[in-house]
C-alpha cells in the first residue's frame, strides 16, 4: 500500500517530489495587487485610489450577498448566493453517518460577453 501511495504521489507531483498539482499557486493567477495596479494604469489614478475602488466594489458585492441579493453586471456576470440543502454524508474518520447541515454558498455565473471573450483568446 505504501508503495502505491508513493507511486501515486510521484505521478501527481511536479516530478521533483514537491507539492502535488493543484496545491501550488498557479503561475498565471492574478491577485488583488495586480488588479489594483491594472485599474490605476487604466484610470490614470494612484494605486492608493484604485485600492479604495477595488475594496469598495468588493464590500458592495459582499453586503448584497449577505442580504441574499444578486449583483448583475451585464456582459460580465452575476454574483449571488445559493442555498445548499441538508444532506447525508459519512465521517471519513469514524465512518459513521452524519447529516451535513444546509448552508449558503457564494457563486459567480459569467455573462455571455465574458464567456465569448474567454473562448476567443
PAZAPA-4460 file (N, C-alpha, C; in steps of 0.05 Angstrom, whole numbers, plus 32768, in hexadecimal, padded with zeros to 4 digits):
% residues 121
    n_x    n_y    n_z   ca_x   ca_y   ca_z    c_x    c_y    c_z   seq   type   mol
   8011   7FE8   8000   8000   8000   8000   8011   8019   8000     1      X     A
   8026   8019   8011   8037   8031   8012   8045   8036   7FF8     2      X     A
   804C   8021   7FEA   8059   8024   7FD0   8046   8030   7FBC     3      X     A
   802C   8028   7FBD   8018   8033   7FAB   8014   8051   7FAF     4      X     A
   8013   8059   7FC9   8010   8075   7FCF   8028   8085   7FC5     5      X     A
   8040   807A   7FCA   8058   8088   7FC1   8058   808B   7FA2     6      X     A
   804F   8076   7F94   804E   8077   7F77   803A   808B   7F6E     7      X     A
   8022   808C   7F7B   800E   80A0   7F74   8018   80BC   7F79     8      X     A
   8026   80C0   7F8F   8030   80DB   7F95   8044   80E4   7F80     9      X     A
   8055   80D2   7F77   8068   80DA   7F62   8059   80E0   7F48    10      X     A
   8043   80D2   7F42   8034   80D7   7F2A   8026   80F3   7F2A    11      X     A
   801C   80FB   7F41   800D   8114   7F43   801F   812C   7F4B    12      X     A
   8038   8126   7F53   8049   813C   7F5A   8056   8148   7F41    13      X     A
   8066   815C   7F45   8073   816A   7F2F   808C   815A   7F26    14      X     A
   808F   8143   7F31   80A6   8132   7F29   80BE   8136   7F3C    15      X     A
   80BE   814B   7F4C   80D4   8150   7F5E   80CD   8148   7F7B    16      X     A
   80B6   813B   7F7E   80AD   8132   7F99   80A1   8149   7FA8    17      X     A
   809C   8160   7F9B   8090   8177   7FA8   8073   8174   7FAC    18      X     A
   8065   818A   7FAF   8048   818A   7FB4   803A   817F   7F9C    19      X     A
   8025   816F   7FA1   8015   8164   7F8B   8008   817B   7F7B    20      X     A
   8002   8176   7F62   7FF6   818A   7F51   7FDB   8192   7F5D    21      X     A
   7FD5   81AB   7F5E   7FBD   81B5   7F6A   7FC1   81C0   7F85    22      X     A
   7FD8   81BB   7F92   7FDD   81C6   7FAC   7FF1   81DC   7FAB    23      X     A
   7FF9   81E5   7F94   800B   81FB   7F91   7FFD   8212   7F83    24      X     A
   8008   8229   7F85   7FFC   8240   7F78   8000   823E   7F5A    25      X     A
   7FEB   8244   7F4C   7FEC   8243   7F2F   7FFE   825A   7F25    26      X     A
   8011   8255   7F13   8023   826A   7F0B   8016   8282   7EFD    27      X     A
   7FFE   827E   7EF1   7FF0   8293   7EE3   7FDA   82A0   7EF4    28      X     A
   7FD7   8298   7F0D   7FC2   82A3   7F1E   7FC9   82C0   7F25    29      X     A
   7FB5   82D1   7F24   7FB8   82ED   7F2B   7FAA   82F3   7F45    30      X     A
   7FB6   8302   7F56   7FAB   8308   7F70   7FA0   8324   7F71    31      X     A
   7F98   832C   7F89   7F8C   8346   7F8D   7FA1   835C   7F86    32      X     A
   7FB9   8357   7F8D   7FCF   836B   7F88   7FD1   8370   7F69    33      X     A
   7FD0   835B   7F5A   7FD1   835E   7F3C   7FB9   836D   7F32    34      X     A
   7FA2   8367   7F3C   7F89   8374   7F34   7F8A   8392   7F3A    35      X     A
   7F94   8399   7F52   7F96   83B5   7F5A   7FA9   83C3   7F47    36      X     A
   7FC0   83B7   7F41   7FD3   83C3   7F2F   7FC8   83C8   7F13    37      X     A
   7FB9   83B4   7F09   7FAD   83B6   7EEE   7F98   83CC   7EED    38      X     A
   7F87   83CE   7F02   7F73   83E3   7F03   7F80   83FE   7F05    39      X     A
   7F95   8401   7F15   7FA3   841A   7F18   7FAF   8423   7EFD    40      X     A
   7FB9   8410   7EEE   7FC4   8416   7ED4   7FAF   841F   7EC0    41      X     A
   7F99   8410   7EBF   7F83   8416   7EAC   7F74   842F   7EB2    42      X     A
   7F71   8436   7ECC   7F62   844D   7ED4   7F73   8466   7EDA    43      X     A
   7F8D   8462   7ED7   7FA0   8478   7EDD   7F9D   8483   7EF9    44      X     A
   7F99   8471   7F0C   7F97   8478   7F28   7FAE   846B   7F37    45      X     A
   7FB1   8472   7F50   7FC6   8466   7F60   7FBE   844A   7F69    46      X     A
   7FD1   843A   7F71   7FCB   841F   7F7A   7FBA   8421   7F94    47      X     A
   7FC0   8435   7FA4   7FB1   8438   7FBD   7F93   843D   7FB7    48      X     A
   7F8D   844F   7FA3   7F72   8454   7F9C   7F65   843B   7F8F    49      X     A
   7F74   842D   7F7F   7F6A   8415   7F73   7F63   8400   7F87    50      X     A
   7F74   83FE   7F9C   7F6F   83EA   7FB1   7F55   83F0   7FBF    51      X     A
   7F50   840A   7FC3   7F37   8412   7FD0   7F1F   840A   7FBE    52      X     A
   7F22   840D   7FA4   7F0C   8406   7F92   7F07   83E7   7F92    53      X     A
   7F1D   83D8   7F91   7F1A   83BB   7F91   7F0E   83B1   7FAB    54      X     A
   7F17   83BD   7FC2   7F0B   83B5   7FDC   7EEE   83BD   7FDE    55      X     A
   7EE7   83D4   7FD3   7ECB   83DD   7FD3   7EB9   83CA   7FC3    56      X     A
   7EC3   83C2   7FAB   7EB4   83AF   7F9B   7EB1   8394   7FAA    57      X     A
   7EC6   838A   7FB5   7EC4   8370   7FC3   7EB2   8372   7FDB    58      X     A
   7EB3   8388   7FEA   7EA1   838C   8000   7E83   838E   7FF7    59      X     A
   7E7E   839C   7FE1   7E63   839E   7FD7   7E58   8383   7FCF    60      X     A
   7E68   8373   7FC1   7E5F   8358   7FB9   7E5A   8347   7FD2    61      X     A
   7E6D   8348   7FE5   7E6A   8338   7FFE   7E51   8340   800D    62      X     A
   7E4B   835A   8010   7E33   8362   801E   7E1A   8359   8010    63      X     A
   7E19   835B   7FF6   7E02   8352   7FE7   7DFE   8334   7FEB    64      X     A
   7E14   8325   7FEA   7E12   8308   7FED   7E09   8300   8009    65      X     A
   7E11   830F   801D   7E08   830A   8038   7DEA   830C   803B    66      X     A
   7DDE   831D   802A   7DC1   8321   802A   7DB3   830E   8017    67      X     A
   7DC2   82FB   800B   7DB8   82E8   7FF7   7DB0   82F6   7FDD    68      X     A
   7DBB   830D   7FD8   7DB6   831C   7FBF   7DCB   8313   7FAA    69      X     A
   7DC3   8316   7F91   7DD6   8311   7F7B   7DE2   832B   7F71    70      X     A
   7DFA   832A   7F68   7E07   8341   7F5B   7E0C   8339   7F3E    71      X     A
   7DFD   8345   7F2C   7DFF   833E   7F0F   7E0D   8354   7F00    72      X     A
   7E24   834E   7EF4   7E33   8361   7EE4   7E30   8357   7EC7    73      X     A
   7E1E   8364   7EB8   7E18   835C   7E9D   7E32   8359   7E8C    74      X     A
   7E35   8343   7E7F   7E4D   833E   7E6F   7E63   8331   7E7E    75      X     A
   7E63   8334   7E99   7E79   8328   7EA9   7E6F   830F   7EB8    76      X     A
   7E5A   8312   7EC8   7E50   82FB   7ED6   7E3F   8302   7EEE    77      X     A
   7E37   82EE   7EFD   7E26   82F2   7F14   7E32   82E5   7F2D    78      X     A
   7E34   82F4   7F42   7E3C   82EA   7F5C   7E22   82E4   7F6C    79      X     A
   7E22   82CF   7F7A   7E0A   82C8   7F8A   7E0F   82B3   7F9F    80      X     A
   7DFA   82AB   7FAC   7DFC   8297   7FC2   7DE8   8281   7FBC    81      X     A
   7DF1   8268   7FBE   7DDF   8251   7FBC   7DDE   8243   7FD7    82      X     A
   7DC7   8237   7FDC   7DC4   8228   7FF5   7DC6   820B   7FF0    83      X     A
   7DD9   81FE   7FFC   7DDB   81E1   7FF9   7DCA   81D4   800F    84      X     A
   7DBA   81C0   8007   7DA9   81B2   8019   7DBA   81A0   802B    85      X     A
   7DAF   8199   8042   7DBC   8186   8054   7DBD   816B   8046    86      X     A
   7DD2   815C   804B   7DD5   8142   803E   7DE3   812E   8050    87      X     A
   7DE1   8115   8049   7DEF   8101   8059   7E0B   80FD   804F    88      X     A
   7E1D   80F7   8061   7E39   80F2   805A   7E45   80DE   806D    89      X     A
   7E5F   80D9   806A   7E6D   80C6   807A   7E86   80D4   8085    90      X     A
   7E8A   80D2   80A0   7EA3   80DC   80AC   7EB9   80C9   80A4    91      X     A
   7ECD   80D2   8095   7EE2   80C0   808B   7EF3   80B4   80A1    92      X     A
   7EF5   80C1   80B8   7F05   80B7   80CE   7EF7   80A1   80DD    93      X     A
   7EDD   80A4   80E2   7ECF   8091   80F2   7EBD   807F   80E1    94      X     A
   7EB8   8086   80C8   7EA7   8078   80B5   7E8A   8077   80BE    95      X     A
   7E83   808A   80D0   7E67   808C   80D9   7E58   809F   80C8    96      X     A
   7E3E   8099   80C4   7E2C   80AA   80B4   7E28   80C4   80C3    97      X     A
   7E29   80DA   80B5   7E24   80F4   80C1   7E11   8104   80AE    98      X     A
   7E05   8119   80BA   7DF5   812B   80AA   7E05   8145   80A6    99      X     A
   7E09   814C   808D   7E17   8164   8087   7E02   817A   8086   100      X     A
   7E05   818F   8097   7DEF   81A3   8098   7DEE   81B4   807F   101      X     A
   7DD6   81C0   807A   7DD4   81D2   8063   7DE5   81EA   8068   102      X     A
   7DEE   81F6   8051   7DFE   820E   8054   7DFC   821E   803A   103      X     A
   7E05   8237   803D   7E05   824A   8026   7E21   824B   801B   104      X     A
   7E23   824A   8000   7E3D   824C   7FF3   7E3C   8261   7FDD   105      X     A
   7E51   8271   7FDB   7E52   8285   7FC6   7E57   8278   7FAA   106      X     A
   7E4E   8285   7F95   7E54   827B   7F7A   7E58   8293   7F67   107      X     A
   7E65   828D   7F51   7E68   82A1   7F3C   7E61   8293   7F22   108      X     A
   7E4F   829F   7F13   7E47   8294   7EF9   7E50   82A8   7EE3   109      X     A
   7E63   82A0   7ED3   7E6D   82B3   7EBE   7E58   82B9   7EAA   110      X     A
   7E58   82D2   7EA0   7E45   82DB   7E8C   7E4E   82D2   7E70   111      X     A
   7E3D   82D5   7E5C   7E43   82CB   7E41   7E5B   82DA   7E36   112      X     A
   7E5D   82F4   7E39   7E73   8303   7E2E   7E8E   82F9   7E3A   113      X     A
   7E8E   82F3   7E54   7EA7   82E9   7E61   7EAE   82CE   7E56   114      X     A
   7E9A   82BC   7E55   7E9E   82A1   7E4A   7EA9   82A2   7E2E   115      X     A
   7E9E   82B4   7E1D   7EA7   82B6   7E01   7EC3   82C1   7E00   116      X     A
   7EC9   82D5   7E11   7EE4   82E0   7E11   7EF9   82CC   7E19   117      X     A
   7EF3   82BB   7E2D   7F06   82A7   7E36   7F09   8291   7E21   118      X     A
   7EF3   828A   7E13   7EF4   8275   7DFF   7F04   827D   7DE7   119      X     A
   7F05   8297   7DE0   7F14   82A1   7DC8   7F32   829F   7DCC   120      X     A
   7F3C   82A7   7DE3   7F58   82A9   7DE9   7F67   82B5   7DD3   121      X     A
***
